Amino acid sequence: MEAYKTVCPVCGYIRFWVGYKTGIGKTPEQLAQMEKDHTTCKRCGFTKAKTELDSETEIGEVFAEQTKCIVDLIGEVLGEKK
């Protein structure tokens, strides 16, 4: 899972939400829903809203820290030096 921020350029609505990180193992229906979640404004229905990783809220920071820990651990396992 990943924390996202979606901004609608039409009505200005900002939505913070949590969704799947990748489409690996998802059904075609789940993939279609993921695409809709990333591009559709929940307020006005505009279908070209912009989504990025959430770096503003506490939950976004928690997800970012988890990802950093995983990347660091993989680096250690693979023997990479910092």
N, C-alpha and C positions, 0 to 999 in steps of 0.2 A: 504494500500500500504506500501511497505517497500523498503529501499535502499539496493542494493546488490553489491558485488564485485565478479566477476568471473575471475579466473586465469587458463589459459591453461598450463598444465605441459609439453606439447609437443612443442609448438611454443613460449610460454612465454607471449602471449597476455593477457592484463588485461583490463577488461571491467567493468565500473561502470554503473549501470542501476537501474531503479525502476520497481517493479512488484508487483503482488498480495502477500499479507502476508500469506493467507491461501487458501485452495481450497474449503472452505465452499460455497455452492451455485453455484459452477461452473459446467458447462457441461463437459461431457467426453472429448470433443474436447479442451476445455479450460484447463482442467487438463493435457492433453497430451502436450499442448503448454507450460504450466508452467514447466513441467518436462524437456522439450527440452531447454527452456530458462536457466534453472539451470545447465544443464549438457553439453551443446554444445558450443564449441568455435566458435565465429562468424568469425574468421579469417581462421582457417585451417579445421574446421568441426569436430575436435576430440570430441567424445561423452562422455568423462568422465572428463570434466573440473570440477574444484572445486569452489563452490559458498559459500560465507559467507556473513554475514551482513557487510555493508559498514560502517566502522568507521573512514574513512580517509577524505572523502570529506565533504564539507559544507552541502550538502543535506542529507548525511548519519547522520551527527550530528543533523540536524533538526528532522529527523525521530526518532532518539534515544531519543531526548528531549521530543518529543510528546508522545512517549511510556512511558517514565518515568512519565510524568504528568498524564497520564491516570491511570497508576498503583497506583500512589500516591492518586489520587482521589478515586479510587475503595477502597483502604485501608481506607480512611477517611469515606466513605459511610458505609463500613462494621464495622467501629468502632475500627479498629486496631490502636494501638499506636506505634509510632516510638521510 
